[in-house]
Amino acid sequence: MIKTNLLAISFSIAFSLIGLTAHAQENWPERPVKLIVSSSAGGGTDMYARMLAQSLSDSFKQQFIVDNRPGASGNIGASAAAKSPADGYTFLVSANTSLTINGSLYKNLSYDAEKDFIPIVRALGPLVIVVHPSSKIRSLQDLIEIGKREPNKLSFGSAGTGSTTYLGIRMLEEKTGAKFLHVPYKGVAPAYQDLLAGQIQFMMPDVASGLQLIKSGKIIPIVSEYKTPLIPNLPNMSDAGYPEVNTNSSFSLVAPSGTPTPIIEKMHKELMSITKSAAFSSKVEAQGLIAETESLSGLFNSMKKERDNYATFIKRNAIVPSD
């Protein structure tokens, strides 16, 4: 009789806990939600995160707070998010460096991007090759011809070995046989300074970061990865005959693995609604981004494919990080 009563009590407790869990998920978010951002304030990742945080706060009538955790090419923030409770109150907003690239560059990461995160939404940031006006380079073909005729004569700046700003040029070299001299920097800002001073001849940053310099004529765009309304009539890599050169910058919101599926689905549904809204779309486009509206499974597969492609390219070219 005692055993029967204990069993009944155990079942009662178990069902109560299930009921509480279901209630918590149904009413999520019941308190502020943290968005860990794996970069410093002011950059592209941070700007995208703040746009999401504001829109989500308005939609759910709950605070979504940005928590910047920069450093180690995004690995510090990603590691912190991976170790956070998977309860729907901590998410990560990161560039693709820490989600699809760094796993192939660093040997001892404290997280596994594919296993530790569930991607929910992302925006692509097409890169653009820009040159100093004095270079007289006005097309991608001009750049390639010099790179083949006079290897390493032209120098390019990047945000560091392994960054998208570096990998794009390496992909172009592999495809065309051209050779350029790499000058790594601690971010694109100091690279811009040397480009403007004529110390380097070109670079491949994201469209948004270089837009004002492009509009002022201080640097000249010659090709972009994708068509962008911010620079009408600029040819893209496919137009130029090199669709394989594809190393976009992207910003993603992901959840720690183990986050309850109902919360993931609720978040994704709301973000799809936000992404498709005219107000949010105009903000995203103003930053030179292309908002994606993939399903959860579609986004997971897209990022896995990107991760695998980077891994193959990095291994084939024996690329190691510069930091």
C-alpha positions in Angstrom: 0.0 0.0 0.0 2.8 2.4 0.9 4.6 1.5 -2.3 1.4 2.2 -4.3 1.0 5.6 -2.6 4.6 6.5 -3.2 4.2 5.6 -6.9 1.1 7.6 -7.2 2.9 10.6 -5.6 5.8 10.2 -8.0 3.5 10.2 -11.0 1.7 13.2 -9.6 4.9 15.1 -9.2 6.2 14.1 -12.7 2.9 15.2 -14.3 3.0 18.5 -12.3 6.5 19.2 -13.6 5.5 18.4 -17.1 2.6 20.8 -16.7 4.8 23.6 -15.3 7.3 23.1 -18.1 4.6 23.2 -20.8 3.2 26.3 -19.2 6.6 28.0 -19.1 7.2 27.3 -22.7 3.7 28.4 -23.8 4.1 31.7 -21.9 7.7 32.3 -22.9 9.3 34.9 -22.6 8.2 35.7 -19.0 11.4 37.6 -18.2 14.1 39.5 -20.1 16.0 37.6 -22.8 19.7 38.0 -23.4 21.3 38.2 -26.9 25.0 37.5 -26.5 26.9 39.3 -29.3 30.3 37.9 -30.2 31.7 41.3 -31.3 32.2 44.8 -29.9 29.5 47.5 -30.1 29.2 49.4 -33.4 30.1 46.6 -35.8 27.9 44.8 -38.3 27.1 42.0 -36.0 26.2 44.4 -33.2 24.0 46.5 -35.4 22.1 43.4 -36.7 21.7 42.2 -33.1 20.3 45.6 -32.0 17.8 45.6 -34.8 16.6 42.1 -33.8 16.5 43.0 -30.1 14.3 46.1 -30.7 11.9 44.3 -33.0 11.6 41.2 -30.7 11.1 43.5 -27.7 8.2 45.2 -29.5 6.7 41.9 -30.7 6.9 40.0 -27.4 6.4 43.0 -25.1 9.5 41.8 -23.2 13.1 43.1 -23.0 15.7 41.5 -25.4 19.0 42.7 -24.1 22.3 42.9 -26.1 25.3 41.6 -24.2 28.5 42.2 -26.1 31.3 39.6 -25.6 34.0 40.4 -28.2 37.4 38.8 -28.7 39.2 35.8 -30.2 37.5 36.1 -33.6 34.1 35.7 -32.0 35.1 32.6 -30.0 34.6 34.2 -26.6 31.0 35.1 -27.2 30.2 31.8 -28.9 31.7 29.8 -26.1 29.8 31.8 -23.4 26.5 31.2 -25.3 27.2 27.5 -25.8 27.7 27.1 -22.0 24.5 29.0 -21.1 21.4 27.3 -19.9 19.3 26.1 -22.8 16.1 27.6 -21.4 15.2 30.1 -24.1 16.6 33.1 -22.2 20.0 33.2 -23.8 20.7 33.3 -27.6 23.8 34.2 -29.6 24.1 36.7 -32.5 27.3 36.1 -34.3 29.1 36.5 -37.7 29.8 33.4 -39.6 33.4 33.4 -38.5 32.6 31.7 -35.2 29.7 29.6 -36.6 31.0 28.2 -39.9 34.7 29.1 -40.2 36.6 29.0 -36.9 35.9 25.3 -36.3 38.2 24.6 -39.3 40.9 27.1 -38.2 41.3 26.5 -34.4 42.2 23.2 -33.0 41.0 23.6 -29.4 37.7 25.5 -29.5 35.6 25.1 -26.3 32.5 24.7 -28.4 31.3 22.9 -31.5 29.2 25.2 -33.7 27.3 22.4 -35.4 26.5 20.5 -32.2 26.1 23.3 -29.7 23.8 25.7 -31.6 20.5 25.7 -33.4 20.3 28.4 -36.1 17.1 30.4 -36.2 17.6 33.3 -38.6 20.4 35.1 -40.5 21.2 37.9 -42.9 23.8 37.8 -45.6 26.2 40.6 -46.0 27.7 40.6 -49.5 31.4 41.5 -49.8 32.7 44.0 -52.4 36.2 44.4 -53.8 37.2 48.0 -53.6 40.4 49.7 -54.9 42.2 52.9 -54.4 41.5 55.4 -57.3 45.2 55.8 -58.0 45.5 52.1 -58.9 43.7 52.6 -62.2 42.1 49.2 -61.7 38.5 49.5 -62.8 37.3 45.9 -63.2 37.9 42.5 -61.7 39.6 41.4 -64.9 42.1 44.3 -64.5 42.9 43.0 -61.0 43.3 39.4 -62.2 45.5 40.3 -65.1 47.9 42.2 -62.9 47.9 39.5 -60.3 48.8 36.9 -62.9 51.3 39.1 -64.8 53.1 40.5 -61.7 52.5 38.1 -58.8 52.4 39.9 -55.3 52.8 43.3 -56.8 49.3 44.3 -55.6 48.7 44.1 -51.8 45.3 43.7 -50.2 44.3 44.2 -46.6 42.0 42.0 -44.5 40.6 41.6 -41.0 43.0 38.7 -40.5 43.9 35.3 -41.9 40.8 33.2 -41.8 38.4 36.1 -42.0 35.9 36.3 -44.8 37.7 39.4 -46.1 40.8 37.2 -46.5 39.2 34.0 -47.7 37.4 35.7 -50.6 40.7 36.9 -52.1 42.3 33.5 -51.5 39.4 31.8 -53.4 39.9 34.3 -56.3 43.6 33.4 -56.4 42.9 29.7 -56.4 40.3 30.1 -59.2 42.4 32.4 -61.4 46.0 31.7 -60.7 46.6 35.4 -59.7 48.8 36.1 -56.7 48.4 39.0 -54.3 50.4 40.2 -51.2 48.3 39.8 -48.1 48.5 42.4 -45.3 46.5 41.3 -42.2 45.0 43.9 -39.8 43.1 43.8 -36.5 39.8 44.5 -38.2 38.8 46.3 -41.3 39.0 49.8 -39.9 42.8 50.0 -39.9 42.8 48.3 -43.3 40.6 51.1 -44.7 43.1 53.7 -43.3 46.0 52.1 -45.3 43.8 51.7 -48.4 42.9 55.4 -48.3 46.6 56.3 -47.8 47.5 54.2 -50.8 49.6 51.8 -48.7 47.6 48.8 -50.0 45.8 48.7 -53.3 42.6 46.8 -52.6 40.5 44.9 -50.1 37.2 42.9 -49.9 35.1 44.3 -47.1 31.3 44.1 -46.6 29.3 46.6 -48.6 27.9 48.5 -45.6 31.2 49.4 -44.0 32.5 50.9 -47.2 29.4 52.6 -48.6 30.1 56.2 -47.5 33.7 55.9 -48.8 32.4 54.6 -52.1 29.8 57.3 -52.4 32.4 60.0 -51.8 34.7 58.5 -54.5 37.5 57.8 -52.0 37.5 54.1 -53.0 36.1 52.5 -56.1 34.1 49.2 -56.1 34.8 46.8 -59.0 32.7 43.7 -58.1 30.4 42.4 -55.4 29.5 38.9 -54.4 25.8 39.5 -54.9 23.7 42.2 -56.5 23.0 45.0 -54.0 20.6 48.0 -54.4 23.1 50.1 -52.5 25.5 50.0 -55.5 23.3 49.8 -58.6 24.8 48.4 -61.8 27.9 47.0 -60.1 28.7 43.5 -61.6 28.8 40.6 -59.2 31.0 37.5 -59.3 28.6 35.6 -61.5 28.6 38.4 -64.0 32.4 38.4 -64.0 32.5 34.6 -64.6 33.5 33.5 -61.0 30.3 32.3 -59.2 32.5 29.9 -57.1 34.1 32.8 -55.3 31.6 33.0 -52.5 32.6 33.9 -49.0 29.8 36.1 -47.8 29.7 37.7 -44.4 26.6 36.8 -42.5 25.1 37.4 -39.1 23.0 34.7 -37.4 20.8 34.3 -34.4 21.2 30.9 -32.9 20.1 29.1 -29.7 22.0 26.8 -27.4 21.3 23.1 -28.3 18.7 21.7 -26.0 16.5 24.9 -26.0 12.9 23.6 -26.0 11.5 23.1 -29.5 8.3 25.1 -28.9 10.5 28.1 -28.0 12.7 27.7 -31.0 9.6 27.4 -33.3 7.9 30.4 -31.6 11.1 32.5 -32.0 11.5 31.5 -35.6 7.9 32.2 -36.5 8.1 35.7 -35.0 11.4 36.4 -36.7 10.0 35.4 -40.1 7.2 37.9 -39.6 9.7 40.6 -38.5 12.0 39.8 -41.4 9.2 40.1 -44.0 7.9 43.4 -42.6 8.6 46.5 -44.7 10.0 48.5 -41.7 12.6 45.9 -40.8 13.5 45.1 -44.4 14.3 48.8 -45.1 16.6 48.8 -42.0 18.4 45.6 -43.1 18.8 46.8 -46.7 20.2 50.1 -45.4 23.0 48.1 -43.8 23.8 46.3 -47.0 22.3 43.0 -45.8 20.1 40.5 -47.4 17.6 39.0 -44.9 17.0 35.3 -45.3 13.6 33.6 -44.7 14.6 29.9 -44.7 12.9 27.2 -42.7 14.7 26.0 -39.6 15.8 22.8 -41.3 16.7 24.7 -44.5 18.9 27.2 -42.5 20.6 24.3 -40.6 21.4 22.6 -43.9 22.6 25.8 -45.5 25.0 26.6 -42.7 26.2 23.0 -42.6 27.0 23.2 -46.3 28.8 26.5 -45.8 30.8 25.0 -42.9 31.8 21.9 -45.0 32.8 24.1 -47.9 35.0 26.3 -45.7 36.6 23.2 -44.1 37.5 21.8 -47.5 38.9 25.1 -48.8 40.9 25.8 -45.6 42.4 22.3 -45.4 43.2 22.3 -49.1 45.1 25.6 -48.8 46.7 24.9 -45.4 45.3 28.1 -43.9 46.0 28.9 -40.3 44.7 31.9 -38.2 46.9 34.9 -37.8 45.9 35.5 -34.2 
